[in-house]
Amino acid sequence: TNFPKIKHIMKKFLKIAFVVALLVAGYGWYIYNKPVANLEGQNSDYSISADSLFNQFQNNESEANKKYLGKILEVNGKVKDLSISDSGDLNMMLESDIEMFGINCGIAGKNGSQFKDYKVGDSIKIKGECTGMSMDVVMTRCVIVK
């Protein structure tokens, strides 16, 4: 009796649910693949030397986290180590007072060739987001300040 009417309502519901699912999936894909904002034009919250930054984390990590975590830092120091990944990104370590540790900076690249002029021992200034300490102080989304 009412079966054809219920069947028609279910078909409409399924079509609407399918369209909503497609929209949600499309939005999720967009957010996942959205490029990360470049820090090049942003102002720094703090300008600090690599030694000072590392020492603050070494001496009182919880206070340093309160002050620097999630903040944009401009850090100047000497290049201790650098390596270019297969994807062209640069991982640069800045020296600290403690020989084994330093400031670990991740710098996105296209093919790595733009980093060929940098070498160990260079004085450099890096701007990036501080994400805390994991043996080294870690900075992400870094750019080299000219």
N, C-alpha and C positions, 0 to 999 in steps of 0.2 A: 504493500500500500504506500508507505512513505519511503520505501527503499530507493527509488530513483531520485527523490529529492535529497536524501542523505548522501547518496553517491555524488550528486552534483556539488553539494556543499563541500564534501571531502576533496574533490578535484580542485575546487577554487582554493581551499586551504593549502593544499600541497603546492599549487603553483605559487602562491604568495610566500610560503615558507621557503621554497626553492629560490625565489628572487631575493629574499632577505638573506639567506645563507650565502648567495653569491656576492651580495653587497658587503657583508661582514668579512668574507674571505678576501675580497678585493681590497678593502680598507686595511686589513691585517698585512697583506702583502706589501701595500704601499708603505706602511709604518716600518715594517721590517727592513725594507730596501731604501728607506729615506736616508739621504746622505747626512753625515754628522756635520754640524756647524763648524766652520773654520774659525779658529781663534785669531787669525791674522789681524783683523780689524778691531778686535775687542780690547778694552782696557784691562790691565792687570790689577788684581786686588792687592798684590804685594810684589815688590822687587827685592830679591834677596840673593846672596851668594850660595853656591852649592854647599860649601862648608857649613855655613850658618844653618841652612835648612836641615841638613843631615844631623847636625849636632842637636838641634831642637827636638827632632824626632828621637834621637838616641837618648837624650837626657830625660824627656818626659813625653812619651808618645801620646798619651791621652790629651794633654794640653795642646800639643802640636796638631793633633787631629781636630780639636775644637777650632783652632785658628785657621788651618790650611785646607782641611778636607773639602773637596768640591770647589775650591777657589782656583781662580786663574792666577798663576804665578809666573813671574819673569825671573828666571834663574841664570846667573852668570857663573861660569866655571871653566875648567879645562877638560877637554875630551880625554877620557880614560880608555874607552873602547868603543868601537862601532862595528856594526854588521848590517848588511842589507839582506832582507829575506827574498825568497823566490818571487814574491808578489811585488817587490820593489820598495817595500817599507824599510825605513831605517830605524834600528835600535841603537841609541847612543847612550853611553854611560858617562856621567860627569864625575870627576874626582871628588872625594871628600877627605877629611883628615884621617879617616880609617882606611887603610890600604885595600882591604877586601871589599868594601862597600862604597856606594855612591848614590847618585841620582839617576834612575833609569828612565829614559825618555823615549817614547814611541812616536815616530814621525812618519805620517803617511806619505807615500811616494807613488809615482806612476810606473816608472821603470828602473828607478834607482840611480840613473845616470846624473840626476841633478845633485846627488850627494858626493860625486867623485872628488870635489875639491876639499872635502873635510878629512882631517887625519888626526891621529892620536897626538895629544899635546897642544892642539889648537885651543885658544881662548874663544869662548862662544857664549852667546846669550840665547836661551831657549824660553819660549812661552808655552805653557801647557796647564792642564787641569791636574791638580794633586789628588791622587786616589789613596794616599796613605803609605804605610810602610810594610814591606814584606822582605825583610833583610835589607833591601835597598829602599829608598824613597821612590815611589812610582808616580810618574807623570804620564798622562795620556793626551791624545789629540794635539800633540806638540807641533810647534812651528819654530823655525830658526828665525830669530830677530836680526835683521840686517842693520 
